[in-house]
Amino acid sequence: MSEQYSLQTKLLHNEHKVDQATGAVSVPIQHASTFHQFDFDTFGTYDYSRSGNPTRDALEAAIAELEGGNHGFAFASGMAAISTAFMLLSKGDHVVLTKDVYGGTFRLVTEVLTRLGIEHTFVDMTNLAEVAAAIRPNTRVLYMETPSNPTLNITDIRGVVSLAKEHECLTFLDNTFLTPALQRPLELGVDVVLHSATKFIGGHSDVVAGLAVTKNEELGKKLAFLQNSFGAILGVQDVWLVLRGLKTLHVRMEHGEKGAQQIAEWLQGVPEVKRVYYPGLKDHPGHELQKRQAEGFGAVLSFELENEEAVRRFVEHVKLPVFAVSLGAVESILSYPAKMSHAAMPKEEREARGIRDGLLRLSVGLEKPEELMADFKAAFAHVRGKVEHL
Ligand SMILES: *Cc1c(COP(=O)(O)O)cnc(C)c1O
């Protein structure tokens, strides 16, 4: 309905902005699991809430519109969305994935799909020749995650889509880091967009949720069938939290991104910091590509200190960010990939991906960036062991 508006406005003015029955300006939570059928021969739109629920419908319609698709699906977690999408595959199929895929996706592909006879190859997705070389006659899906976690590598989305079309494969893209506010993969030809709505879309560290969107009719029907068959739907209370978070998505992304850019540039000049990873930096290898395929660089950056001891001292002395897994919240979140997201990965594999013992990831929240930098500055003094000069 709101084709003519920007995403910023569409977040607030969509078909669910007022409840048609009462005029309520918040989507009502429909708890019913089942629905009375008024006519013996013709059933209504809803019969059972796993198959369809008006509250969930509102979120599914909203995310479909924001991503530029026509079928949206809400799941109990990002992993439920990703797992359900992989159920589009069958025994004997093969998937090509980026080697720095999210840890949960890595686990699903390597430990669950393999048992079901679905094969995989991990590649460096920044290298299209490597992607092309990994495609086999039974390859069905090219799976992207860009920017990647935690080293913020950028995949050429159009490049991978064109390889997929050439080889009649589908493309999936995990859009968690940028959200439709900054990157709309369906517009670049991607078939299925996936989200952990636990992160920026929910935005408040208070709900675990996942989303999937497509604009392909046939895939939409198949995903609806799988959502209903698998049953990993998002509950209505959590749907409401995601809908509420979504309203401020644009303003949160804008603020977080501005802070991330400022902090990344500042960190480049800090002597304790060996390396900064942020696609908004001009010397980031994916900077120009990112400008061509997205509307921004996001609110997540990573930086590397000398070693684990330096990280320990830094983490023990910062006061503002929470030290936790996850990202994309109103509060800044500092994570230590070596002991958190990538703890299960052998050290050599981890280091081959650039995830060394000195690497920290920062998801920039809504604090005043100057105050975050002042907090970090004080903590860096402890890393140096020169606190007395403060
Ligand atoms: C967190 C995350 C997931 C998994 O989502 P959950 O909601 O935790 O199941 C998938 N992909 C990325 C990029 C993530 O950050």
PDBQT file of the ligand as one rigid body, heavy atoms in Angstrom, charges set to zero:
ROOT
HETATM    1  C1  LIG A 401      22.332 -14.355  15.695  1.00  0.00    +0.000 C 
HETATM    2  C2  LIG A 401      22.486 -14.682  14.265  1.00  0.00    +0.000 A 
HETATM    3  C3  LIG A 401      21.842 -15.780  13.682  1.00  0.00    +0.000 A 
HETATM    4  C4  LIG A 401      20.986 -16.748  14.500  1.00  0.00    +0.000 C 
HETATM    5  O1  LIG A 401      19.854 -16.131  14.982  1.00  0.00    +0.000 OA
HETATM    6  P1  LIG A 401      19.100 -16.572  16.346  1.00  0.00    +0.000 P 
HETATM    7  O2  LIG A 401      17.985 -15.613  16.426  1.00  0.00    +0.000 OA
HETATM    8  O3  LIG A 401      20.100 -16.468  17.442  1.00  0.00    +0.000 OA
HETATM    9  O4  LIG A 401      18.666 -17.989  16.147  1.00  0.00    +0.000 OA
HETATM   10  C5  LIG A 401      21.995 -15.984  12.332  1.00  0.00    +0.000 A 
HETATM   11  N1  LIG A 401      22.780 -15.184  11.579  1.00  0.00    +0.000 NA
HETATM   12  C6  LIG A 401      23.438 -14.140  12.112  1.00  0.00    +0.000 A 
HETATM   13  C7  LIG A 401      24.285 -13.294  11.220  1.00  0.00    +0.000 C 
HETATM   14  C8  LIG A 401      23.322 -13.855  13.460  1.00  0.00    +0.000 A 
HETATM   15  O5  LIG A 401      23.991 -12.822  13.978  1.00  0.00    +0.000 OA
ENDROOT
TORSDOF 0
